[in-house]
């Protein structure tokens, strides 16, 4: 898998983000999607392949994830 090139990333916030500051940002570069916390953009980041990210979104929408 390629390494995520953060210099080419165009970050965007989730459309579900509220005004409370609990926001998720995503960026796609080539075949990778990165996810980060908007309050700590220099902190950790989750990098996944496009297909795996799409599968995660489907599971979230179906409420198939549990904590």
N, C-alpha and C positions, 0 to 999 in steps of 0.2 A: 504494500500500500504506500502511496506517496505521502510525503510530509505536507502538512497544511501550511501554505504560504500566507502568513498573516499580513504581509505587505500588500497583498492583492485583495484582502477581505473587505467587504462592504457590509458592515454589521447593521442589523435591523432588529427592532424590538418586537416582541410578540404582540399581535393585535389584541390579545386578552390581558395585556398588562394594565394594571390600574394605576391610580395616583399614589398608592402607598409605598412605592419604590421597590416592590418585589417583582423585578422584571427579568425576563430571560431574553438574551439576544442570540441571533443565529446569523451565520454567514456561510455562503457556499463558494468554494473555490475548486474548480474542476470537478472531480468526483468525490470531494469530501465536504462534509458539513460540520461546522464547529458550533458549539453551544457554550455560552458563558453567562455569568451573573453580571448584569449591568452595573450593579453597585461596586463591583470589584473586577473591572475589565482586565487588569493585569494579573489577576489570580489564576486559578486553575481553569482549564477548558476541556471540554469533551469533544473529541474529534471522531467522527464516524463516517462510514461510506454512505453515499446517497441512498442506496437501497435499504440499508439498515435503519437510517433515519426515517425514511418513509414508513417502514414497518413499525417503528416506535410510535410515530404519529397516529397510525391506524389503531394501535393498541390503546393509546391514550384516549382517542375519540370513542372507542368501544368501552372505556372504563375497565380495561382488563388488567390494570396494574394495581398492585396492593403494596402497602408499606409494611 
